[in-house]
Amino acid sequence: MKQIFTLAALATLSLSGMALAHGDVAPQPVNTDALPDVGEEWLTENPYRAEEVGEDTWIKAIEIGSSGYNQNCARCHGLGAVSGGLAPDLRYLEAEEYGDEWYVERFRYGMTQNGITKMPGFGELLGQKAAWAIRTYIETRPDDGALDSHSARLADIRDSLLAGTVTDVAALKEELSGIAAEVETGSGAPVADSVAFEASRILSDDQTSWKKAGDILTIGLSATQ
């Protein structure tokens, strides 16, 4: 069942659970040149959601956000934004303006407890575009177990792709898209950037895409086991 955190609960977790000191790690730069500018004044709502910028820019924001997150945030918040329990699981921060406000405040200024930096402020170092790209990545993470009911079929699709035995690419692409539409996010965002979504997006008549899509499914299915 999807678990949505309230801001109060997240704040409590932040103060009590972030045992890994983060302040001695130098933030890694994030190249956001491919994203549209958002102005100098910090926003309180994610400007890179698909309904605001279109699917292509939204996907680019996810790609850039994934890189930025894994370089700067995964050490404490977990690979793929799946927390190990020491820091808030950011997948469950609601994809709404009130969730955005909490996120951007923490991103900009960090968090200090009893004089110890638990999380540094990234705002001045990484900038607003990187902040919202990372937010876009986080809020599109699938919920726990969201692919479980589809794992057997996805394994079959993976096997056919890697074996090169696909007979109807268009039908398979449509099936993957249908599976992707059923995958729920932890945040309540309408679309999850799941392996089914990624495989569907990359799949084409070009057989080199079959292996790429199959590899995406292999990695995703391994992560759920």
C-alpha positions in Angstrom: 0.0 0.0 0.0 1.3 3.4 -0.9 2.6 5.3 2.2 2.4 9.1 1.8 4.5 11.0 4.4 3.1 14.2 5.9 5.6 17.1 6.1 5.6 16.8 9.9 6.6 13.2 9.7 9.3 14.0 7.2 10.6 16.7 9.5 10.7 14.3 12.4 12.6 11.7 10.4 15.0 14.3 9.2 15.9 15.4 12.7 16.0 12.0 14.4 17.1 9.6 11.7 19.8 11.1 9.6 22.7 9.5 11.4 25.1 9.7 8.5 26.9 13.0 8.6 26.9 14.4 5.1 28.7 17.7 5.6 32.2 16.4 4.7 31.2 15.3 1.2 31.9 17.9 -1.6 28.8 18.3 -3.7 29.3 17.2 -7.3 28.2 19.6 -10.1 25.2 18.8 -12.2 25.1 19.8 -15.9 21.7 21.3 -16.5 22.4 23.1 -19.8 19.7 21.0 -21.6 16.9 22.2 -19.3 15.0 25.4 -19.7 15.8 28.3 -17.4 13.6 28.9 -14.4 14.7 32.4 -13.4 16.8 33.7 -10.5 14.2 33.7 -7.8 13.7 30.3 -6.2 10.3 28.7 -7.0 8.1 26.8 -4.6 6.7 24.4 -7.1 8.5 22.0 -9.5 8.6 23.6 -13.0 9.8 20.5 -14.8 6.7 18.3 -14.5 5.4 16.9 -17.8 2.2 19.0 -17.8 4.4 22.1 -17.5 7.2 21.5 -20.0 6.1 18.5 -22.1 7.3 14.9 -22.1 10.7 15.4 -23.8 11.9 18.0 -21.3 10.4 16.1 -18.4 12.3 13.0 -19.5 15.5 15.1 -19.8 14.9 16.4 -16.3 14.6 12.9 -15.0 17.9 11.8 -16.7 19.7 14.9 -15.3 18.1 14.5 -11.9 19.1 10.8 -11.7 22.7 11.7 -12.3 22.5 14.6 -9.8 20.8 12.5 -7.2 23.1 9.5 -7.4 26.2 11.8 -7.2 25.0 13.9 -4.3 22.1 12.3 -2.4 22.2 8.5 -2.7 24.9 8.2 0.1 22.3 9.1 2.7 18.9 8.7 0.9 19.7 5.4 -0.8 20.3 4.3 -4.4 17.2 4.8 -6.6 15.9 7.0 -3.7 15.1 3.8 -1.7 16.1 4.8 1.8 17.7 2.2 4.1 15.9 3.9 7.1 18.6 6.4 8.3 17.2 9.2 6.2 13.7 10.1 4.9 12.5 8.0 1.9 12.0 10.9 -0.5 9.9 8.8 -2.8 7.0 9.5 -0.5 7.3 13.2 -0.4 4.0 14.3 -2.1 4.3 15.6 -5.7 2.3 18.7 -4.7 3.3 22.3 -4.0 3.5 21.7 -0.2 5.9 18.8 -0.8 7.9 21.0 -3.2 8.2 23.7 -0.5 9.6 21.3 2.1 12.0 19.8 -0.5 13.4 23.1 -1.8 13.8 24.5 1.7 15.9 21.5 2.7 17.8 21.4 -0.6 18.8 25.1 -0.3 19.7 25.3 3.4 20.3 21.7 4.5 19.8 20.6 8.1 21.9 20.9 11.2 21.2 19.2 14.5 23.0 20.0 17.7 25.7 21.9 15.8 26.4 18.9 13.5 25.6 19.2 9.8 23.4 16.2 8.9 22.8 17.6 5.4 24.6 20.4 3.7 22.8 23.1 1.8 23.1 22.5 -1.9 21.3 25.6 -3.2 24.2 27.9 -3.9 26.5 25.2 -5.1 24.2 23.3 -7.5 21.5 25.8 -8.3 17.8 25.8 -8.8 17.7 23.9 -12.1 19.6 21.0 -10.5 17.3 21.1 -7.5 14.2 20.7 -9.6 15.7 18.1 -11.9 16.5 16.0 -8.8 13.0 16.6 -7.5 11.6 15.3 -10.8 13.7 12.2 -10.6 12.7 11.5 -7.0 9.0 12.0 -7.4 8.8 9.6 -10.4 10.2 6.7 -8.5 7.9 3.7 -8.5 6.3 2.7 -5.2 7.6 -0.4 -3.4 6.2 -3.6 -5.1 4.7 -1.6 -7.9 6.1 -4.0 -10.5 5.5 -7.3 -8.6 2.3 -8.3 -10.4 4.1 -7.7 -13.8 7.5 -9.2 -13.0 6.8 -12.6 -14.7 5.5 -11.0 -17.9 8.4 -8.5 -17.9 10.8 -11.4 -17.6 9.3 -13.1 -20.6 9.5 -9.9 -22.6 13.1 -9.4 -21.5 13.9 -13.0 -22.7 12.3 -12.5 -26.1 14.1 -9.2 -26.6 17.5 -10.5 -25.7 16.9 -13.6 -27.8 15.9 -11.5 -30.8 12.6 -13.4 -31.2 10.2 -10.5 -31.1 7.7 -10.7 -34.0 5.5 -7.7 -33.4 7.5 -4.7 -32.0 4.6 -2.3 -32.1 2.4 -4.6 -30.1 5.1 -5.3 -27.6 5.8 -1.6 -27.2 2.1 -1.0 -26.6 2.0 -3.7 -24.0 5.0 -2.3 -22.2 3.3 1.1 -22.3 0.2 -0.4 -20.8 2.2 -2.0 -18.0 3.9 1.3 -17.3 0.6 3.1 -17.0 -0.3 0.8 -14.1 2.8 1.4 -12.1 2.2 3.8 -9.2 4.7 6.2 -7.8 5.4 6.7 -4.1 4.8 10.4 -4.3 1.4 10.3 -6.1 2.9 11.7 -9.3 0.8 10.5 -12.3 3.6 8.7 -14.2 6.3 6.5 -12.8 9.7 6.4 -14.6 9.7 2.6 -14.3 11.7 0.0 -16.3 8.5 -0.7 -18.2 8.3 2.9 -19.2 11.9 3.1 -20.1 11.8 -0.1 -22.1 8.7 1.0 -24.0 10.3 4.4 -24.8 13.5 3.0 -26.2 12.0 0.0 -28.1 11.9 0.3 -31.9 12.2 -1.8 -35.1 16.0 -1.3 -34.8 17.2 -4.5 -33.2 19.9 -2.7 -31.3 17.1 -1.2 -29.2 15.9 -4.7 -28.3 19.1 -5.4 -26.4 19.0 -2.0 -24.7 15.4 -2.5 -23.7 16.1 -6.1 -22.5 19.1 -4.8 -20.4 16.8 -2.2 -18.9 14.3 -4.9 -17.9 17.1 -7.1 -16.6 18.5 -4.4 -14.3 15.0 -3.5 -13.1 13.9 -7.0 -12.4 17.1 -7.8 -10.5 16.5 -4.7 -8.3 13.0 -6.1 -7.3 14.3 -9.5 -6.2 
